[in-house]
Structure formats: C-alpha cells, structure tokens
C-alpha cells in the first residue's frame, strides 16, 4: 500500500518536472523473475525505470542512503535493499538471487556507477542473469533530467541467453557485452531492441 502511494506521488512529481515517455513497456513480463538492466546516468534512475511499470522494481542501494532521514525510509518503501560500500557482499548476492527466484523484478545498472558516456560494465548483472534464470530485459534511459524536459525509458524484448546457460563463469564477459550492446542500441535508436 505504501509503495502504491509513494509511486503515485513520484508519478505526479515526474509529470511536472521530467515528463516521462515509456516505450516498449509491454516487453517487461507480467510475471516471473525479471532482471531489468539499464544504463546509469543519475541518482534518479532507479525510480525512473520503475515508476511507470505495473510491477514493483526492487534494487540495490548504497547502505549509507538508508541512514538519511526520509530518503532512507522512502527508498526502502520503493523496494531498495542495502549493499555495503566496497563491493557486493555475499548477503547482497543472496538477497538479489532470492528476489529474482521468488518471481520479482530487480533493477540493476551493469555499469555499476553513474556514467553518462556508457563506459565499461561489470559482470554482476550477467552473473545474476545466469544464476537466477530470470528474464533479462534491457532498458535505456534517455534524457538529461533537466527540469520540464522529457525523459524517455525504452524497454527491449527479453534477451535470449540460452546459448550461455552451460558455459559457466567464462561466459560472463560475453553475456555482459550482449546486455550492454542491447542497451546502447536502444539509447541510439530510441526503439526497443528485438530478441
């Protein structure tokens, strides 16, 4: 209930400050575990990729944010769970995999940190994808978060990673490249990627 109220307030704020256009929203499966992989350009990205979807998007957030009054409470209500600075702990990995295996949607930014130039990505998203068996949906956040300017989120079709299912850890880099390739394609075209 609190999530629905918070999401409604954020939708109103976005409608005024950053009118949000959604492209390909139907590409996000209506049920089952989904790993939503997006580029990362702002602290607002976790909210941006989730507030217009019907399903709640859970995500990792720096543990320090949970100690900030109001913000800590808000991000927890919006589905965030803490990850400690200096790397992802075993506990965070376990929470992430359980989140996906329980049929939830989890948002992740393969680049790991905000990067307006879409640089190199880490292999965490690929690892979660292969270990959880969740659908992998690429998402592209397009815009600059300038007040009263439109932002666009493009959701691509789930990526078929079946060719990598039995390849083991050596396939993580290849899977990461496939995911980031789809995201970059959508940033450049503004259109959903195909399978």
VENGI-V593799 format. One record per residue. N is the residue number from 1. RES is the residue in three letters. PSI is psi in whole degrees, -180 to 180 (none if undefined). NEAR is the number of other C-alpha atoms within 10 Angstrom. D_FIRST is the distance of its C-alpha to the first C-alpha in Angstrom with 2 decimals. Layout:
n: <N | N>
res: <RES | RES>
psi: <PSI | PSI>
near: <NEAR | NEAR>
d_first: <D_FIRST | D_FIRST>
//
This chain:
n: <1 | 2 | 3 | 4 | 5 | 6 | 7 | 8 | 9 | 10 | 11 | 12 | 13 | 14 | 15 | 16 | 17 | 18 | 19 | 20 | 21 | 22 | 23 | 24 | 25 | 26 | 27 | 28 | 29 | 30 | 31 | 32 | 33 | 34 | 35 | 36 | 37 | 38 | 39 | 40 | 41 | 42 | 43 | 44 | 45 | 46 | 47 | 48 | 49 | 50 | 51 | 52 | 53 | 54 | 55 | 56 | 57 | 58 | 59 | 60 | 61 | 62 | 63 | 64 | 65 | 66 | 67 | 68 | 69 | 70 | 71 | 72 | 73 | 74 | 75 | 76 | 77 | 78 | 79 | 80 | 81 | 82 | 83 | 84 | 85 | 86 | 87 | 88 | 89 | 90 | 91 | 92 | 93 | 94 | 95 | 96 | 97 | 98 | 99 | 100 | 101 | 102 | 103 | 104 | 105 | 106 | 107 | 108 | 109 | 110 | 111 | 112 | 113 | 114 | 115 | 116 | 117 | 118 | 119 | 120 | 121 | 122 | 123 | 124 | 125 | 126 | 127 | 128 | 129 | 130 | 131 | 132 | 133 | 134 | 135 | 136 | 137 | 138 | 139 | 140 | 141 | 142 | 143 | 144 | 145 | 146 | 147 | 148 | 149 | 150 | 151 | 152 | 153 | 154 | 155 | 156 | 157 | 158 | 159 | 160 | 161 | 162 | 163 | 164 | 165 | 166 | 167 | 168 | 169 | 170 | 171 | 172 | 173 | 174 | 175 | 176 | 177 | 178 | 179 | 180 | 181 | 182 | 183 | 184 | 185 | 186 | 187 | 188 | 189 | 190 | 191 | 192 | 193 | 194 | 195>
res: <UNK | UNK | UNK | UNK | UNK | UNK | UNK | UNK | UNK | UNK | UNK | UNK | UNK | UNK | UNK | UNK | UNK | UNK | UNK | UNK | UNK | UNK | UNK | UNK | UNK | UNK | UNK | UNK | UNK | UNK | UNK | UNK | UNK | UNK | UNK | UNK | UNK | UNK | UNK | UNK | UNK | UNK | UNK | UNK | UNK | UNK | UNK | UNK | UNK | UNK | UNK | UNK | UNK | UNK | UNK | UNK | UNK | UNK | UNK | UNK | UNK | UNK | UNK | UNK | UNK | UNK | UNK | UNK | UNK | UNK | UNK | UNK | UNK | UNK | UNK | UNK | UNK | UNK | UNK | UNK | UNK | UNK | UNK | UNK | UNK | UNK | UNK | UNK | UNK | UNK | UNK | UNK | UNK | UNK | UNK | UNK | UNK | UNK | UNK | UNK | UNK | UNK | UNK | UNK | UNK | UNK | UNK | UNK | UNK | UNK | UNK | UNK | UNK | UNK | UNK | UNK | UNK | UNK | UNK | UNK | UNK | UNK | UNK | UNK | UNK | UNK | UNK | UNK | UNK | UNK | UNK | UNK | UNK | UNK | UNK | UNK | UNK | UNK | UNK | UNK | UNK | UNK | UNK | UNK | UNK | UNK | UNK | UNK | UNK | UNK | UNK | UNK | UNK | UNK | UNK | UNK | UNK | UNK | UNK | UNK | UNK | UNK | UNK | UNK | UNK | UNK | UNK | UNK | UNK | UNK | UNK | UNK | UNK | UNK | UNK | UNK | UNK | UNK | UNK | UNK | UNK | UNK | UNK | UNK | UNK | UNK | UNK | UNK | UNK | UNK | UNK | UNK | UNK | UNK | UNK>
psi: <-46 | -38 | -44 | -41 | -47 | -42 | -40 | -42 | -42 | -39 | -39 | -45 | -45 | -39 | -31 | -51 | -47 | 77 | 125 | 122 | 130 | 130 | 127 | 23 | -28 | -10 | -14 | 116 | 144 | -17 | 165 | 165 | 135 | 128 | 110 | 110 | 120 | 161 | 162 | 110 | -12 | 159 | -20 | -10 | -43 | -39 | -40 | -41 | -12 | -25 | -20 | -5 | 153 | -29 | 146 | 138 | 122 | 155 | 160 | 144 | 151 | 135 | -33 | -30 | -26 | -13 | -7 | 124 | 143 | -55 | -46 | -44 | -44 | -49 | -30 | -41 | -29 | 3 | 11 | 150 | 148 | 147 | 135 | 148 | 144 | 14 | 164 | 124 | 166 | -36 | -42 | -39 | -45 | -44 | -42 | -48 | -40 | -38 | -47 | -45 | -20 | 3 | 21 | 170 | 130 | 129 | 142 | 150 | 101 | -27 | -18 | -33 | 164 | 136 | 100 | -16 | 4 | 67 | -150 | 152 | 156 | 170 | 4 | -44 | -43 | -41 | -47 | -41 | -49 | -36 | -28 | -27 | 11 | 156 | 138 | 113 | 118 | 145 | 140 | 123 | 120 | 125 | -174 | 9 | 30 | 136 | 135 | 12 | 143 | 139 | 149 | 138 | 125 | 127 | 125 | 171 | 149 | 139 | 130 | 109 | 17 | -29 | -19 | 0 | -39 | 13 | -18 | -166 | -24 | -15 | -5 | -42 | -42 | -43 | -41 | -43 | -40 | -47 | -50 | -32 | -42 | -42 | -47 | -39 | -44 | -33 | -42 | -34 | -24 | 13 | 151 | 142 | 156 | 178 | none>
near: <7 | 10 | 15 | 14 | 12 | 16 | 20 | 14 | 13 | 16 | 19 | 13 | 12 | 20 | 14 | 14 | 16 | 21 | 18 | 20 | 13 | 16 | 17 | 15 | 17 | 12 | 18 | 23 | 16 | 12 | 11 | 14 | 23 | 26 | 29 | 28 | 27 | 27 | 28 | 22 | 20 | 15 | 10 | 10 | 19 | 24 | 20 | 20 | 23 | 21 | 21 | 18 | 15 | 11 | 14 | 18 | 22 | 26 | 25 | 22 | 20 | 15 | 15 | 12 | 16 | 18 | 11 | 11 | 9 | 11 | 12 | 17 | 14 | 16 | 22 | 18 | 18 | 22 | 19 | 22 | 18 | 21 | 21 | 14 | 11 | 7 | 8 | 14 | 13 | 10 | 12 | 16 | 16 | 11 | 16 | 23 | 21 | 14 | 19 | 23 | 17 | 13 | 14 | 21 | 29 | 25 | 28 | 27 | 24 | 22 | 22 | 15 | 15 | 15 | 14 | 11 | 9 | 16 | 11 | 13 | 19 | 16 | 19 | 18 | 24 | 25 | 19 | 20 | 24 | 22 | 14 | 19 | 18 | 23 | 24 | 27 | 26 | 31 | 33 | 27 | 23 | 19 | 15 | 14 | 17 | 10 | 12 | 12 | 14 | 18 | 20 | 21 | 27 | 25 | 29 | 28 | 21 | 21 | 17 | 13 | 17 | 10 | 9 | 15 | 13 | 9 | 11 | 11 | 12 | 9 | 18 | 21 | 16 | 13 | 21 | 21 | 17 | 16 | 24 | 25 | 14 | 25 | 25 | 18 | 15 | 23 | 21 | 11 | 10 | 17 | 16 | 23 | 23 | 11 | 11>
d_first: <0.00 | 3.80 | 5.34 | 5.18 | 6.42 | 8.72 | 9.89 | 10.73 | 12.65 | 14.37 | 15.38 | 16.94 | 18.72 | 19.99 | 21.19 | 23.37 | 24.48 | 24.51 | 24.32 | 23.00 | 24.87 | 23.70 | 26.55 | 26.35 | 22.60 | 23.62 | 25.26 | 22.05 | 22.10 | 19.44 | 19.45 | 21.06 | 21.36 | 21.81 | 23.35 | 22.85 | 25.92 | 26.41 | 28.92 | 28.04 | 29.18 | 26.79 | 24.22 | 21.85 | 22.32 | 19.31 | 17.01 | 19.58 | 19.72 | 16.04 | 14.37 | 16.19 | 15.68 | 13.60 | 13.13 | 11.60 | 14.69 | 15.36 | 18.45 | 20.98 | 21.48 | 24.40 | 24.03 | 25.37 | 22.37 | 20.24 | 22.74 | 22.39 | 20.74 | 17.53 | 17.95 | 17.67 | 14.38 | 13.04 | 14.45 | 13.18 | 9.50 | 10.79 | 12.37 | 15.75 | 18.09 | 21.39 | 24.82 | 27.94 | 30.42 | 33.51 | 32.17 | 29.59 | 29.92 | 30.22 | 26.95 | 25.16 | 27.00 | 26.04 | 22.31 | 22.60 | 24.58 | 22.32 | 19.31 | 21.45 | 23.11 | 19.89 | 19.27 | 16.86 | 17.56 | 19.05 | 20.48 | 23.84 | 26.62 | 29.94 | 31.90 | 30.14 | 30.53 | 30.43 | 33.43 | 34.24 | 37.23 | 35.47 | 37.70 | 37.98 | 35.06 | 34.45 | 34.36 | 31.03 | 29.23 | 32.19 | 32.14 | 28.46 | 29.17 | 32.25 | 31.08 | 27.74 | 28.92 | 25.78 | 26.25 | 27.17 | 26.09 | 27.81 | 26.23 | 28.21 | 27.01 | 29.70 | 30.30 | 30.83 | 27.90 | 30.40 | 28.91 | 28.89 | 30.02 | 28.36 | 26.69 | 26.72 | 24.97 | 26.96 | 25.80 | 28.77 | 29.40 | 28.76 | 31.79 | 34.12 | 34.98 | 36.81 | 40.09 | 38.90 | 37.44 | 40.56 | 41.81 | 40.43 | 39.82 | 42.55 | 40.42 | 37.66 | 39.47 | 40.06 | 36.42 | 35.38 | 37.96 | 36.68 | 33.06 | 34.23 | 36.75 | 34.13 | 32.06 | 35.27 | 36.31 | 33.18 | 33.48 | 37.05 | 36.61 | 33.17 | 32.96 | 31.13 | 33.30 | 34.55 | 34.57>
//
